[in-house]
Amino acid sequence: MNTDLNITFRPYQSKDCGQVLRLFYDTVHRVNAAHYSQEQLDVWAPRCPDRDKWNQSLLSHHSILAFQGDTLAGFGDIDSTGYLDRLYVHADYQGLGIASAICDKLEGTVPGDITVHASITARPFFEQRGYQVLKEQQVERQGVFLTNYIMVKKR
């Protein structure tokens, strides 16, 4: 990771939910637009997600946030079974090693294999980290289908 960035990491707290939701929306709509249609982006990252559901999910998982100063640069979470649920880095912080640093921290919190449902955009990142594609799948959201990949990192 670029050490000039002065990135700090800390666990998720309920007060962070608004920032996390903004980063999620912006990242999906900016970064993933190269691989998904506008309709797909809108159902994946709606403008008004269920804030309480997100907060409870992030609180129930091991969730890490990466900050540069007061700016949320990225976040990720993993559950106790080794399912890496989310990993998102702000569009302006892509390619700087932040996703790798978050992923390292998350992978270190659970024993055994790690599973992720990676987007088309994220697949190369996870492949570089040693994840193998088990299956391509079509996920349905509000009648719209999105392609992603069930991937596993054997440990």
Contacts in CASP RR format, 6 or more apart in sequence:
PFRMAT RR
TARGET T0000
AUTHOR 0000-0000-0000
METHOD contacts of the structure
MODEL  1
MNTDLNITFRPYQSKDCGQVLRLFYDTVHRVNAAHYSQEQLDVWAPRCPD
RDKWNQSLLSHHSILAFQGDTLAGFGDIDSTGYLDRLYVHADYQGLGIAS
AICDKLEGTVPGDITVHASITARPFFEQRGYQVLKEQQVERQGVFLTNYI
MVKKR
1 7 0 8 1.000
1 96 0 8 1.000
1 97 0 8 1.000
1 98 0 8 1.000
1 100 0 8 1.000
1 101 0 8 1.000
2 96 0 8 1.000
2 97 0 8 1.000
5 68 0 8 1.000
5 73 0 8 1.000
5 93 0 8 1.000
5 96 0 8 1.000
5 98 0 8 1.000
6 68 0 8 1.000
6 69 0 8 1.000
7 66 0 8 1.000
7 67 0 8 1.000
7 68 0 8 1.000
7 73 0 8 1.000
7 98 0 8 1.000
7 101 0 8 1.000
8 66 0 8 1.000
8 67 0 8 1.000
8 68 0 8 1.000
8 69 0 8 1.000
9 64 0 8 1.000
9 65 0 8 1.000
9 66 0 8 1.000
9 67 0 8 1.000
9 101 0 8 1.000
9 102 0 8 1.000
9 105 0 8 1.000
10 64 0 8 1.000
10 65 0 8 1.000
10 67 0 8 1.000
11 62 0 8 1.000
11 63 0 8 1.000
11 64 0 8 1.000
11 65 0 8 1.000
12 20 0 8 1.000
12 58 0 8 1.000
12 59 0 8 1.000
12 63 0 8 1.000
12 64 0 8 1.000
12 65 0 8 1.000
12 75 0 8 1.000
12 77 0 8 1.000
14 55 0 8 1.000
14 59 0 8 1.000
16 65 0 8 1.000
16 72 0 8 1.000
17 51 0 8 1.000
17 54 0 8 1.000
17 55 0 8 1.000
17 58 0 8 1.000
18 51 0 8 1.000
19 72 0 8 1.000
20 54 0 8 1.000
20 58 0 8 1.000
20 65 0 8 1.000
20 72 0 8 1.000
20 75 0 8 1.000
21 49 0 8 1.000
21 51 0 8 1.000
21 54 0 8 1.000
22 72 0 8 1.000
23 72 0 8 1.000
23 74 0 8 1.000
23 75 0 8 1.000
23 88 0 8 1.000
23 90 0 8 1.000
24 45 0 8 1.000
24 49 0 8 1.000
24 86 0 8 1.000
24 88 0 8 1.000
25 45 0 8 1.000
25 46 0 8 1.000
25 47 0 8 1.000
25 49 0 8 1.000
26 90 0 8 1.000
26 91 0 8 1.000
27 45 0 8 1.000
27 88 0 8 1.000
27 89 0 8 1.000
27 90 0 8 1.000
27 91 0 8 1.000
28 41 0 8 1.000
28 44 0 8 1.000
28 45 0 8 1.000
28 88 0 8 1.000
29 41 0 8 1.000
29 45 0 8 1.000
30 91 0 8 1.000
31 91 0 8 1.000
31 94 0 8 1.000
31 121 0 8 1.000
32 41 0 8 1.000
32 44 0 8 1.000
32 119 0 8 1.000
32 120 0 8 1.000
32 121 0 8 1.000
33 41 0 8 1.000
34 121 0 8 1.000
35 119 0 8 1.000
35 120 0 8 1.000
35 121 0 8 1.000
36 44 0 8 1.000
36 119 0 8 1.000
36 120 0 8 1.000
36 146 0 8 1.000
39 144 0 8 1.000
40 144 0 8 1.000
40 145 0 8 1.000
40 146 0 8 1.000
43 141 0 8 1.000
43 142 0 8 1.000
43 143 0 8 1.000
43 144 0 8 1.000
43 146 0 8 1.000
44 141 0 8 1.000
44 146 0 8 1.000
57 77 0 8 1.000
57 85 0 8 1.000
58 77 0 8 1.000
60 79 0 8 1.000
61 77 0 8 1.000
61 78 0 8 1.000
61 79 0 8 1.000
61 85 0 8 1.000
62 77 0 8 1.000
62 78 0 8 1.000
62 79 0 8 1.000
62 80 0 8 1.000
62 106 0 8 1.000
62 109 0 8 1.000
62 110 0 8 1.000
63 75 0 8 1.000
63 76 0 8 1.000
63 77 0 8 1.000
64 75 0 8 1.000
64 76 0 8 1.000
64 77 0 8 1.000
64 102 0 8 1.000
64 105 0 8 1.000
64 106 0 8 1.000
65 72 0 8 1.000
65 74 0 8 1.000
65 75 0 8 1.000
65 76 0 8 1.000
66 72 0 8 1.000
66 73 0 8 1.000
66 74 0 8 1.000
66 75 0 8 1.000
66 89 0 8 1.000
66 98 0 8 1.000
66 101 0 8 1.000
66 102 0 8 1.000
67 73 0 8 1.000
68 93 0 8 1.000
71 90 0 8 1.000
72 90 0 8 1.000
73 89 0 8 1.000
73 90 0 8 1.000
73 93 0 8 1.000
73 98 0 8 1.000
74 88 0 8 1.000
74 89 0 8 1.000
74 90 0 8 1.000
74 93 0 8 1.000
74 98 0 8 1.000
74 99 0 8 1.000
74 102 0 8 1.000
75 86 0 8 1.000
75 87 0 8 1.000
75 88 0 8 1.000
75 102 0 8 1.000
76 84 0 8 1.000
76 85 0 8 1.000
76 86 0 8 1.000
76 87 0 8 1.000
76 88 0 8 1.000
76 102 0 8 1.000
76 106 0 8 1.000
77 84 0 8 1.000
77 85 0 8 1.000
77 86 0 8 1.000
77 106 0 8 1.000
78 84 0 8 1.000
78 85 0 8 1.000
78 106 0 8 1.000
78 107 0 8 1.000
78 109 0 8 1.000
78 110 0 8 1.000
78 114 0 8 1.000
79 85 0 8 1.000
80 110 0 8 1.000
81 110 0 8 1.000
81 115 0 8 1.000
82 110 0 8 1.000
82 112 0 8 1.000
82 113 0 8 1.000
82 114 0 8 1.000
82 115 0 8 1.000
83 114 0 8 1.000
83 115 0 8 1.000
83 116 0 8 1.000
84 103 0 8 1.000
84 106 0 8 1.000
84 107 0 8 1.000
84 114 0 8 1.000
84 115 0 8 1.000
84 116 0 8 1.000
87 99 0 8 1.000
87 102 0 8 1.000
87 103 0 8 1.000
87 106 0 8 1.000
87 116 0 8 1.000
87 122 0 8 1.000
89 95 0 8 1.000
89 98 0 8 1.000
89 99 0 8 1.000
89 102 0 8 1.000
99 125 0 8 1.000
100 129 0 8 1.000
103 129 0 8 1.000
107 114 0 8 1.000
107 153 0 8 1.000
111 155 0 8 1.000
112 155 0 8 1.000
113 152 0 8 1.000
113 153 0 8 1.000
113 154 0 8 1.000
113 155 0 8 1.000
114 131 0 8 1.000
114 152 0 8 1.000
114 153 0 8 1.000
114 155 0 8 1.000
115 150 0 8 1.000
115 151 0 8 1.000
115 152 0 8 1.000
115 153 0 8 1.000
116 122 0 8 1.000
116 126 0 8 1.000
116 131 0 8 1.000
116 150 0 8 1.000
116 151 0 8 1.000
116 152 0 8 1.000
116 153 0 8 1.000
117 137 0 8 1.000
117 139 0 8 1.000
117 148 0 8 1.000
117 149 0 8 1.000
117 150 0 8 1.000
117 151 0 8 1.000
118 125 0 8 1.000
118 126 0 8 1.000
118 131 0 8 1.000
118 148 0 8 1.000
118 149 0 8 1.000
118 151 0 8 1.000
119 146 0 8 1.000
119 148 0 8 1.000
119 149 0 8 1.000
120 147 0 8 1.000
120 148 0 8 1.000
120 149 0 8 1.000
123 133 0 8 1.000
123 149 0 8 1.000
123 151 0 8 1.000
126 151 0 8 1.000
126 153 0 8 1.000
127 133 0 8 1.000
127 151 0 8 1.000
129 153 0 8 1.000
130 153 0 8 1.000
131 151 0 8 1.000
131 152 0 8 1.000
131 153 0 8 1.000
132 151 0 8 1.000
132 152 0 8 1.000
132 153 0 8 1.000
132 154 0 8 1.000
133 149 0 8 1.000
133 150 0 8 1.000
133 151 0 8 1.000
134 149 0 8 1.000
134 150 0 8 1.000
134 151 0 8 1.000
134 152 0 8 1.000
135 149 0 8 1.000
135 150 0 8 1.000
136 147 0 8 1.000
136 148 0 8 1.000
136 149 0 8 1.000
137 147 0 8 1.000
137 148 0 8 1.000
137 149 0 8 1.000
137 150 0 8 1.000
138 145 0 8 1.000
138 146 0 8 1.000
138 147 0 8 1.000
139 145 0 8 1.000
139 146 0 8 1.000
139 147 0 8 1.000
139 148 0 8 1.000
END
